[in-house]
């Protein structure tokens, strides 16, 4: 065949294959690279479901099998914040405690929110804390207003009283009423009986002292060998008084007041108890019979009288009555004051 006609050669299966024109400068063909089998296409959807691990947070925001939502751990600070907030309101009138409790409630509520999230207790604690602080501030302002008003009121009244007093002539100053002047001698006379050791008063006082001693110690002064009259005279030694006021009323009654200085009966009782206790603790006490014991106690009481010379100041008040136009001291009221002065019960 002519070289201008393409030659046909047989292929692997015996079918004719076209032959390319021969070119001396052409490069031999590159060996064929075997192609890998194509992988099937898998689309990656942005909505493809991710695997859920039981017990872990659900990324889809809904319940799925095997998933259990885990609640936040409760915080004790939330409860403490609520309690402090309530107390802040209750103690708001005390100012400082209310403010302190309110601040603590707010701080605890903020910490509880950071730890376990917001809930009713944290919100309530914070709100109550703020309310408690506000109430405390309002109470403080109210106290300031009331105090300032009271000071201004007192100052204005003091000025008016001073002015009226200065404008009033001395001759018109209030004087003691006529009834008070008439009752004052009766009061002084009753007190002078004690001061001057009136015989009847001393005898009545001696009987009271003797009976009172027996009621408190099971033995009378007479049984111990102590003369009650001498003891009454000893109690009235250095007795003095200063009249503090006599007041009478239209209904025929009145009151009298006086400062009195008298022997201290409690100092005497203390001195005697010390002497008696020392004797009871001594071996001698177990060797004496009752009669000898009484004599010994009488000697100890006399020693206590010599040892105790303390005086005491007292304030007495007693009633007055008007009889047939004359004022007199009510004896029942006066007797109670005498018992008080000399420690008779």
Secondary structure, DSSP 8 states (H G I E B T S, - for coil): --TTS--EEE-TTS-EEE-----TT--------------------TT------TTS--TTSS--TT---------HHHHHHHHHHHHHHHTGGGTHHHHHHHHHHHHHHHHHHHHH---HHHHHHHHHHHHHHHHHHHHHHHHHHHHHHHHHHHHHHHHHHHHHHHHS-GGGS----HHHHHHHHHHHHHHHHHHTT-HHHHHHHHHHHHHHHHHHHSS-TTTTT--HHHHHHHHTTT-EEEEEEEEE-TTSEEEEEEEEEEE-HHHHHHHHHHHHHHHHTSGGGGG--HHHHHHHHHHHHHHHHHH---EEEEEEEEEEEEETTEEEE-HHHHHHHHHHHTT--
